[in-house]
Structures are given as structure tokens and as C-alpha cells.
Amino acid sequence: MSLSHQIKPISYLKTNAAEIIRDLHKKQAPLFITQNGEAKVVVQDIASYESLQNTLALLKILALGHQQVEEDNVASAVDLIKRIRKKRD
């Protein structure tokens, strides 16, 4: 799908809101809205938004893990199990 078909002026959004919502749900592709010729907002269906947020959360977790490895802030599984068992007792 070409992105050029997903770029519309704000006037199109104002006059075709119901159709846009149906298309966003069906295509699950974002719509870029321009104002005075400049891109201003991105509109997307809720399922795509939630998926994007979940992906970002996983990437943040991976980045944090990578940072901890780089800083040598890691522990072996055996040590972690020992600490958990010690806290339980």
C-alpha cells in the first residue's frame, strides 16, 4: 500500500469522518492528516494503536535488559533463585 493514499488534508477528515473510521478499522493502516500542506496528525484504529503500544513496551524492556548487560548489572539464575527462596523464608 502506497503511503501517498494515506495522506489527506484536514478538510477530508472533516467531511468523511465515518468513512475514514470504517477504512481505518478495515485496513489497519494509519491516516496522515495535513493542515496548510504540513503533516500534523496521525489517525489510526484502536487495535493498531494498542499493538504499537505493546511493541514499544517490549522494545523498552529489551533496551533496559541490554543496558543492564552492558553495565554488567546481571545475576545468574541460581543466585536469583537463592535470593527469592531466602526472602520467602
Helices and strands as residue ranges (DSSP letters): G 3-6, E 7-9, H 10-15, H 17-27, E 31-35, E 38-43, H 46-70, H 77-88
